[in-house]
Amino acid sequence: MDIKFNRRFHEKELPDMKTIRNDAKKIADGIEITETLFMKKYGVKSETEYKRKMMKAGKIMKHGVIGWNSWQATAEGVRTVYETLEKEGSHIDRLGMICDWIMGVPEEYRNRFQASGSLIFNNPDEWKQIGQIAPINPHLGDHMIGSLNSVENVKNGLGAGATSIGNLAQYFTYEYPGLDMESYRTEDYIKAMAVMGEFKDRGVCMHCNLDDGYGAQFHDVANLLGWAKLERYMAEELAGGRVAHCYGNLFSDPMLRIVFNRGISKIDKYQTPGTFVNGNTIDYGMSMAKNYSVMPTYALADIACQLKYPTGYAINAIPYSEALRIPSAEEIIECQLSMDMVIEKAPYYAEYIDWDRIEEEADQLVAGANVFFERVINGLDDLGVDIEHAGEVAAVLKAIGPEQLETNFGAGEARENAMRGRVPIRGTSIVQTITAIKDDVLSKMSAENLTALKGINVVVGASDVHEFGKEVVKNVLSEAGANIFDLGTSVAISEVIDTVTESGSRVVCISTYNGMAYSFGKALITALNEAGMDHIKVLMGGRLNEAMDGSDVPIDVTDKLIALGISVDNDIDKLVDTVVKFNDEANR
C-alpha cells in the first residue's frame, strides 16, 4: 500500500480503551436526563422509544432545522413553528438546533475566536431550556460529539433531555483553526461516545450525518455504506453506544435515496431508528421558482421508503430559501405544510415502485460495503493499528483521508484510467452532478478556452466541510488545463499561504457555505498582505453571507468582500475567463 499519513499526533499516545470506558462511566454516573415536554406529551423516555411506537403505527415523522444566533430568537422560533403547525392541523416531531462552531471549542479558548452566526448556549440555564420550549424532540447535531468539546457538550445535552446527539462525522472533517489539540480531541471524542453508550438502554443514540464527514468525499456509494459500517464499528462495538445515521444532503437521485436507506438498514446490527433523512441540497439554488419543485422530488421517495420499510427516519422539509439565506420561522412552516400534501400522495407512488429491484441494488451495495470494511480493517491491522481501540482506528482513518481509503481499499473494480483508479459499483449523486455541471460548462467553451489555463497554477479549497462547490471549480479548471493544488475542506488560512508560496500560484479559489464568508475572506486577505502577497487574486463563491452587527441571521456580505478586493463572481460559465484574467493581472 502506498499511503501517506497526515498525522497530527501519534495514536499510540492515547489512553487504553479500558481507561477511557472507566472514565466515561464515572462521568455518566453524574448525569441525569431531564424529562422534556416532548417526553411528557408522548409518555416516552427517549426519541428512540417514541420512534418505535410511530414505526409500529405506520406514521411518517417530520424533521426541521432551526439555527439563529441568539437563544431568545431560537426559543421564539421554536414556539412559532410548533404553535402555527398545530393551528393548521399539522405537526412536527423533531427540530435540529444548529449550534455555532464555537460550541465545539472548550469555553476557556472561545475568546480567541469569532462566532459564525449560529446558536451559542451562553449559560447552563439556556442549555436546560432546550426541551422545555414546546413538545418537539430537540436534536443536537453540529459541533457536539467529534468537536474539541465532545464530553462537555454530551453532559449538557443529556442533562437537558436531548437523547439524540451528534455529529460523529465531524471529527473527520471539521477543524478548529488555531487550536492544535488533536490528541485531546480524539480522546474526548471516544470518551463522549462511551458516555452516550452508558445510556443506550434508555434509548440514547449518537447521530451521524454521513454527508458532513468523509461520506461527502467518496465517489462510490458502496464505499460510503462501508464507511458507515466503520463508524458503527467504532461507536458501537468498541465504544459501546448506538448509532443513528443520517444522509441525504448529497443524494439528488430519488431512487438512490431509497436504495441507500435499505442498504444502511441492512448493516444496522441493532436496528436503531434513524434520526432523519436530510433533504437534497444539491438541487437548491438561487431561483425560488426552481426550489419549490425540489422538496417533492426527494420527499416522495423518502416517504415511500418509510411506508415500505419503517426505519424511523423523520423526513426533513428543507425550506425553499435554504440556498439564499438562513430561513425564517415562516419559511420553515411553509415547507412543513407543503410536506403534508406529499405525505398524503406518497402511498400512490409507493404502490408502483419496483421493490424487488430496490432489494437487489441494496444487496449489491451491502456486498461492496462489506468488502470495503474488511479491506480497511485488515489494512489497519497490517499497519500496526490496534483495531480494538476506537481512538487509534479513528485517528489513523483521519490521517489517511477518504481519497486514499477509496483508492487503496475501495470495493469497485480496479481500472487504471478511472477516477481514483476504481470503477464505482454505484457512483454518488455528487459525482454525477459535478460531472454534469463540468460537461455543461465545457460544452459552451471554445477550443481556445479548453487549453486556456495550461501551465497556470491555481489553489482551491473550501472554508468549511462542504466540498461540492470546490469540486465543481476543481473539475472545470482541471479540464481547462490548470494545475490544481487542492487543499480540501475546512482549510486553514496558513495552509493557503504556504501553498501559494510553494506552488507559485497567482489565483486562489475558495468555496464557502457555512455563514463565515466575510471572516474567512478578511483573514485570508490580511494574511496575504502580511506575507507580501497583495498581488494574489482571490475568488470566492458559494453562500456569501455572515451574521454581522448583531443580526440574528447571516446577511449578504458580497459588498464587504468586494471592498476587500475579493472577486465574488459566482458564474461557473465565466470561471475559466476569470482565472485567465486574474493570472495575467497578478503577473504584471
N, C-alpha and C positions, 0 to 999 in steps of 0.2 A: 504493500500500500504506500502510495506517495502522498502523505498527508502532512500539511504544515499546520502547526498548532499556534493559536494566538492566545497563549496562556497569560492570565493576569496574576496568577498565583499558582503554587503547586498544590494540587488536590490532596496530596498525602499529608498536608499540614492540618487538615480538618480533624476534629474530634471523631472518635469512632461512633458508629450508629447507636450502640447501647447507651453511651453517654448522652447523645442527642435525644434519644427517646426518653431517657430518665428525666432530663431537664424539662422536656415537653410535658411529661406527666405532672411534674411539680407545678408548672405554670397553669395547666388545665385545672388542677385541683382548686385554684384560686379564682376560677371563672364561673359565674352563674349566668345562664342565658335568661335574659329578661323576656317576659311574655309580651308580645306586641299586640296591637289592636287587630291585626290580621289573624293571629293565633286565637284570640278571644272570639272573634266573629265566627270562625270556622271550626273551633274546637280541636285544634291540632297543636302539636309541639314543634313542628318544623315545616318548611316548604315541601320537603320530600313526602311527608305524611299526607299533606294536602293534595299533592300531585297524584299520588297513588289512588286517592279517592276519585279525583277527576278523571283519571285514565279509566278506571273501572266504570264510571258513569258515561264515558264517551264524550266528555266535554272538551271543547277546544279552549285552551288558555291563551291569554294575550299578555304581551310584554310591551313596555315602553321605556324610554330613556329620558332622564331629566338631568340637566347639568349646568346650573348657573353658579356664579362665583360668590354668592352670599347665602348663609343659612336661612335668612329671612325670606329671600326670593325663592329659594328651593322649597321651603315649607309652604309658602303661599301657592306655589305652582302645583305641588302635590295635592293640596286640598282642592284647588280649582279643577284639576284633571279628574279627580275622584268624584267630586260632587256634581260636576257637569255631566259626566258619563252616567252617573246614577239617575239624574233627572231625565236623561234621554233614553232610559231603559237599556243602557249598555253597561259595560263593566271593563275593568282591567284587573288582572290578577297580580301583576308584579311590576315594579318600577326599578330600573337600574339608576343609581345615583353616581354620576360621573365625577369622580374626585380629581382635583388638580394633581399634577405630577409632584408638587411639593409635598403631598401627603405620603409619598414614597421615601421621603428624606427624614431621618431622625430629627426630632424637634430642635436639638441643640445646634444643628447645622443650617436651619432654614433661613436664618437672617442673611446668609450669603447669596441667596438666590431670589429671582423674581418669579412670582407665580404666573401661570399662563392663562388664567381666566376661568377656571372651573371651581368646583366646590372645595372648600377647606373647612374642616372641623377645628374651630379655634379653642374649644374647651370641652371638658367631659360632659357638660350639660347638653351641648349640641349633638355629641355622639349619642347620648341616651334618648334623644328625641326621634331618632331615625324611624323607629317603628311605632311612634305614638302620634303621628300626624293624621293618618287615615288608615283604614283597614286594607291596605295594599302591601303585599310582601316586599320588604326592602331588599334590594340586591346590591352588593358592593363588588365592583369589578376592577376598574383600573387602579393601579398603584397601591395594591394591598399586598397579597402574597406574591413574592417574586421581586419586590422592591428592596430598598435598603431598610425598610421599616416593617417587615413582614409580621414579626411576632407581636409588636405593639398594636398594629392595626387589627390583627386577629383577636387580640384580647378585647379591644374596644368594640369591634364589630360584633363578636359573640355576646359580649356584655349588653349590647344594645338590642339583641334579639335577631340579628341578621344570621340566617342559617345557610346561606349560600354566599361564599366569599371567594373572590378570585384575585388576580388573574394569573394562573400558573405560567402561562405562555410568556408573560412579560419579562421573566427572569432572563430569557434568551435574547431579547431584542431592545428593551427599553434601557437607556443609560441615564446616569445622573452625573453630568459633566462636573468635574471639579472635586469629586469625592472618589478617590481610588481605594475602595473598601471591598474588593471583590471576594476575599476570603470570608470576611464578616457577613457579606450579603448572602453568600452561598450557605453558610451555616444557619443563618437566620431564616432563610428560605425553607430549608429542610426541617428545621425545628418548628416553623409555623405549620407546615404540613402535618407533622406529628401531633401538634396541639389539636388541629382540626380532627385528626384521627381518633383522638380520645373521646370525641362526641359523635362518632359515626352511628352508634346505636340509637342516638336521639334523632338521627336523620340529617345531621350536618354534612354538607358536601362542599368540596372545593370546585369552584368554577374555573373553566379554562377555555378561553376563546382561541381556537386554533389559528384564526386569521390574524391575531395580534402577535403571534410568535413566528417560529420557523415555518409554520404551516403556510403562511403567505408567500414563502420563498421557494417552496417545492414546485417542480414542474409536473410531477406525476401524482395523480390523486391517490394511487396505491401507496406511494411513499408517504403522502400526507396521512393516510389512515395508519400506516406503520408507525409514524411519529406519534400519533395519538396513543397507540399501544405502548410506546416507550414512556410517554407521560403517565399513563396509568400504572405502568410497572414501577416507576419511581415513587409516585404518590400513594399508591395502594399497597403494592406488595412489599415495598421497602420502608415506607413511612407510615403505613397503617391506616390511611384515610380512604375516602371515597371521592371519585371524580365525576363531575357532570360536565361533559364537553359542550361547547357551543361552536358554531360555524355559520357561514352564510354570507358574510360581507363580500367575499370574492367569488361567489358562486352565481354566475348570471344565467347558466343553463338550468331551467326549471327541473328537468328530469334528473340531471346530475345531483341536484339537491336531494331528491327522493332516494336515489341510489346510494348516496353517501350516508344519509340518515340510516338506511337499512344496514349498511356496512358497519357504521360505528356502533350500532346496537349489537351486532353480532360479535364484536370484540369486547363487549362490556360484560365481564365475568359476573359482576354483582348487580347488573341491571338497575343501576341508579338512574332515576328520571333525569333527563337533560334539563339544563337551565332554560335556554331559549334558542330558537333558530334566528340568527340575525338576518336582517334584510339585505338584499343585494344592493350594495353601494356603488358597484362598478357602473351601473347604468344611470345613476342620478347625475345630473349635470346642471348647467346654468339656465336651462329652459324649463320653466314651471309647467308649461303645457305638456312637454315630454315626461316630466317627472310624475305627473298624475297617472300616467299609464304604467309606471314601473311596479308599484306595490302589488297590484293584482297578478302580475306575471309570476312573481315569486311566491306570493301568499297562497295562491290557488294550489300550487304544488306542495307547499309545506303543510297546508291544512288537509289536503287529500291524503298525504302521507300519514298524518296523525290519526285520521279516521281509520285507515287500514292497519297501521302499526302504532298503537298508542305507546309512545315512549316518553311522554311527559314534557316534551319541548313546548314552551309557550311560543306563540308566533309574534314576531316583532313588526309592528307597523311603523316604518320609518317615515317621518314627516316629509312632505314633498319639498320643503325648503332646506333639507339637510345639507345639500351641496353649496348652498348660498350663504347660510348663516346658522347660528345656534337657534333651533326652533323655539317658538314661544309656546306657552301652555295652550293657547287657542289652536296653534298648528298641530300640536300633539293630539289634541281632542279631535280635530278634523279627520286626521288619518285613522284614528281608532274607530271613529264612526263609519268611515269608508270600509274598514276591515270587516265590519259586521255583515255587510252585504256579500263580501267574498266568502265569509264563513257560511252564509245561508246557501250560496250557489255551489260551493265546492263539492258537495256529495254527488251532484250530477256528473261532474268530471271524473271523480274517483271511480265511478262505476265502469268507466270505459278505458281506464289505464291498464296496460298490459303488465300486470303484477308478476307474472312468471318471468318476463324479461327483466324486470327490476331485480328479482331474486337472483337471476343468473349473473347479471352485471355486478351486483353487490358481492356475490361469492367470488367473482374474479378479483375484485378489489381486495377482499379479505385474504385471498391466497397470496396476492402480491404484498400486502401489508405484513403477513407472516414471514415472507422471505426477507423483506427489508428489516424487520425487527430482529430476526435471528442473525442476519449478517452483521448488524450493528453490534448486538450484544457479544457475539463471538469475536468481532473485531476489537471491541474494547477490552475483552478478556486477553486477547493476544497482545494488546498494547500495555498490559500490566495494570489495568484499571480494576479496582475491587468492584465487581458488578453487583455485590450485595450492599454497597454503600451508596445511598441515593445522592449524596453530595458529590462524591467522586464521579459518578455517572453524569450528573448534571453539568458539573464544571468542565469535564472533558468534551461532552457534546457541544457545549458553548464554545470551547476553544477550537473545535473542528469546523463548525459552521454548516449551514444547510447545503451549500453548493458541493462541498467535499463529501458530505454524507450521502448525497444523492449520486454523485459521480462514482464513489467507491463502493457503496452498498445498495444502490437502487435496485428495484425489482425488475425494471424493464430490460429488454434485450440490449446487450452492448452493441453499439454501432458507431464507428469512428466519426462520421460526419453529423451525427445527431447532437442536439443541444445536450450538454453535459454528458455526451458520449453514450446515451441510452435512449431507446425509443420508449416513450411513456406507455404504460398499459392503458391509461386514460389521462389525457392532458387536462390540466386545470383550466378553469374559466379565465383566469387572469392571463395565462399564457396565450390562450386562444384570442382574447380581446386585444392584448398587446400586439400580437401578430397581425390582427385585422387592422388596427389603427396604423401600424407601421406600413403595411401593404397599401393602405389607402393614401397615406402621405406620399409614399414613393411613386405611386401611380400618377400623381399630379406633378411630379418633379420632372424637369428637363434632363436630358442626358448629361448636360454640363453639371447640373446640381448633384447628380448621383456620384460624382467624384470631387465635389467642391471642397470637401473637408480633408482630402488626402494629405496626410502628414501633419495635420493640426491636432494638438493635444487638448483634451477637454476633461476637466474634473467634474464628476457628477455625484450627487448624494441626496439623501432625504433628511430633513431636520428631525423627523420623528420616525415611528415604526412603519408608517405607510409607504410602501415602495412602488405602488402602481405607477404614479407619475414619473418617478425616477426611471423605471424600467422602460416606459414609452420613450422618454427622451434618449436614454442609452441606446435603444434599438434603432431609432431613426438616425441618430448621429453616427452610429457604427456603420450603418448601411451606406451613409454618405461619405465614408472613408476616414472618419475621425479615429484617433487613438484615444480610447476611453479609459480614464482612471476612476474606477467605481469605488466609492467609499462606503457604499451600503446605506443602512438606515441608522437613525439616531446618531448622526455624525457629529463628532466633536469639532469645534472651531479650530483647535490646534492641529487636528488631523488635516483639515483643509489647507491650512497654511503650509504644513510640512509637505503635503503632496504637490501643491502648486510649485513650491521651491524645487522639489526633487524632479518633477516632470517637465518643468519649463512651460507649463500650461499658461495661457493668457485668458482663458474663459472658465468660469465656474457656474454650473447649473445646479440649483437647489430646488427640490420639490418639498413643499410643506403642506400640512393638513391640520395639525392639532392646535390651532389658535395661538401660535407663537411666532408668526411671520416677522413682526417688527423687531422683537427682541433678538431673534436669531440674525436677522439682516443687519441690525445695528452692530451687534457683537462681531459679525464677520467683517464688515467694512472697517470697524475700528481696528481689528487685528491686522487686516491687510495694510492699513495706513501705517500702523506702528512698525510693521515689518518692511516698510519702504516699498509696498506693492500697490500703491494707489492707482497704477495703470491697469491692474487686473479688472476685467469686466465680470460682473455678477448678474446672472439671470435667475429670477425666482418665479415659480409658478405653483399652482395648486390653490389652496384656500388661503387667500391673503388677508387674514384677519387676526385680531387680538383684542382682549379686554383692555381698554385704555381709559385713563382719567376716572377710575372708579365705576365704570359701566358694569352692569350685571352680566352683559353678554358681549362677546367679541364683536368689534366693529371693523369695517373695511379699513385697511391701512395702506392701500395702494399708493395714495398720495405721499404718505410718510416714507414709503420705500423709495419712491421716485426721488424724493428730496435727498435721500441718502446716496443717490447715484446708481440705484439698482434698477435694472430693466425688469418690468413686470408684464411683458408680453406673453400672454397665455395661449397664443395661437400656434398650435403644433405645426400647422401647414407652413408657417413662416420661420420655423426654428432653424433650419439649415442656413437660410439667408441671414438671419440674425447673428448666428455664430460666426459666419464668414465676415460680416461687418465688424463685429466685436474684435475678432482676432486681428483684422487689419488695423483697427484703431489702436489696439494695445501695443502693436509692434511699431507704431510711428515714433 
